[in-house]
């Protein structure tokens, strides 16, 4: 095989791994426990860590995680309220970790004082998500933030108990069903004029909210 062929094959494999990474969070969660709603019988506390070495975490990435939490809260008109708390007792915990085989992120259920919680792991190194994502992120910092924000939104959806869907419009959509990965992120990026717009553009679909309502019943008002 010629050298160009080897490079093309390698990029093809990396692109496949990056796409598959969006799908593996559910599989990882199910290996530990069946997806289920958070325990809402009490205050829902959360903790957002700083990035570990090699994660390519940026201090302002904490905003993206906070905005993702606010998006889920606002979608329930504040019925689901998230309050910051210490790591040791937080029901929801967000960590920034180094890239692993192109994974965007994953969620692992945890038990906190007998309550069902979740640890979310976000990989903000967009250079490791395939050539197209890496190039776009390098050319457009707002695209990079859109990718990280939507990853936070998706994984926190799993933390809330939501499953993957086959609907391209949903944040809970799984790339395992196909679809244009750049279009998925560009669709959201095109709604932004500045970074602050992320706080106002939730990225959630009617399908996401329907699934949320099915899990939390009357707590969620549409």
N, C-alpha and C positions, 0 to 999 in steps of 0.2 A: 504494500500500500504506500502511495506517495505521502510525503510529509503533509501536504495540504489536506489529504484525505484523513490523516490521523487527527489533525487539528479540528477538522469539521466534525469528525466522530466524537471527539472529546467535548466540543461545544454542544453537540446534540445531547450527549449524556448529561452534561451539566444543566442544560435547559430542562430535561426530563426530571432530574432530581429536584430542581427548583420548583417545578409545577407540583410534583408529588409531595413536596414539603408542606404545602398548604393543606394536604389531605391527611397527613399522618398524625395531626394533633388529636383527632377523634380516636384513631386506633390506639394511640398511647393512653388516652384517658380510659378507654374501654378495657385495656389490659389491667388497669388498677381497680376500676369500679364502673358500674353502669352509670351513665350520665343521669343526673338528677338535679332538681332545683336546689339553689342555696337554701340553707335553713334561715328563714326570715323571722323566726321567733326570737327576735332580739335585734340589737343594733348590728348593722352590717359594716364592720370596720375593714379598712384596707391599708396596705402598706406598699409603697413603691420604693424599691431599692435603687441604689446607684449601680452603674454597670460594673461588671467584673472585668478584670484585665483581659484585653484582647477582644472585647465584645464590640468595639467601635461605638460604644454608647456616648451620647452627647447629653450634657446636663439638661438641655431644653427638651430632650425626649420625655422627660417626666411630664411635661405639658401634654404631650400626645396621649399618654396613658390616662392622665386626669380627664382630658376631653372625651376619651372613649368611655370612661366611667360615667361622665355627665350625660353623654348621649344615651346610654342605656337608662339612666335615671329619668331623664327628661321624657323618654318614650313612654314612661309609666306615670307621667305628670307628678313625679317625685314620690310615688308610692314606694319604689325601691330607692332607699336613701343610703348613700355610702359616706362613711365618716372615717377620716384618717386615724390610725392607731399604731401602737407599737407592733413590730414584726412578730413578736412571740405570741400575741393574742389576736392578730388580725385574721379575719375570716377569708379575706382575699389578699393574695400577695403577688406582686409583680416583680419579676427579676429580668435583668438584661444579661444575656449570656453570649459567648462566642458562637460563631456560625458552626453548624454541624451538617455536612452533606446537603447544603442548600435549604435546610429547613427554615421556614419563616418564624415559627413559634410552636409551642405546644402547651397543653394544660394537663395538670395532674390533680385529681381530687385529694383533699386532705381532711382530716378530722381535727377540729379545734374545740377543746372542752366539750366533746360530745356532739358538736354541731358539724354539719357538712359544709366544708369550705373548699377553696381551690388555690393552687399555686400556678401562676401563669409565667411562662418563660418566653421572652421575646428576643429575637436575634436581629439586632438593628444593622448588621453588616450587609448592606445591599450589594456590595461588591461580590458577595458569595452567592447571589441569587440568579446567576446566569448572565450571559453577556448583555442581553437586551436591557434587563433591569439595571445592571451595573452602569451601562452607558447612559441611560436616561437619568439615573440618579446623579451621575457625575455632571451631566449637562444642566440639570434642573433640580436644585436643592428642594424645591417645593414638591416635586415628584417623589423624591426620597422620603420626605416627611409624610406624604400621602400613603406610601407603602407601609411605613412603620405604624402610622395611625390605624390604618385598616387592619393591620395584623393584630394590634392591640384590641380593636373592636371585635374581630373574629374570635380571638382566643378568650376574651372576656365573655363573649357569647357562650362558648363552651363552658366557662366557669359557671354561668347562670343556668346551664343545663341544656342549652340548645344544641341540636344535632346539625350535621351537614345537610345541605339541600342540593337539588339538581337545577335550581333556578338561578340563572346567571345574574339576575337583579339583586339577589340576596347577599348580604355580607357573609352569611353562613354557607354560601355556595362552595362546593368542592371542585378544584381544578381536575380532579379525577374524572369528572364528567366531560372534560374537553373545554372548549372555549378559548378565546384569545386572551392570554394573560396580560398583555399590555393594554388591551381595551378595557379590561376589568379595572385596572388602576387609573388609566387615562380618563375614564368616565367620571371618576371622582375628582381627579386633578383638574379637569376642565371647569369644575364649579368653583375653583379657588382663584382669588386674585392676590391674596396675601396669606401668610402663615396663620394669622389670627382668624381667617375665615373657617379654619378647621373646627374651631369651637362652635360655629354656628351651622355647619353642614354635617349632619349626623352620619350619613352614609348608610342608614338603615332603610330597609324596604318594608312594604306592607307585609310581605311574607315573613320577614324577621319578626315583626310585631305580632303577627298572628301566632307564630310559634311561641313567642314569649307569653302571650295571653293564655295559651293552652297550658303552659307550665304553672303560671302564677294566678290563674283564674281571675276572680273579682278584684284582686290587688291591682291588676292592670286595666285601666279604663281607656278605651279606644275612642 
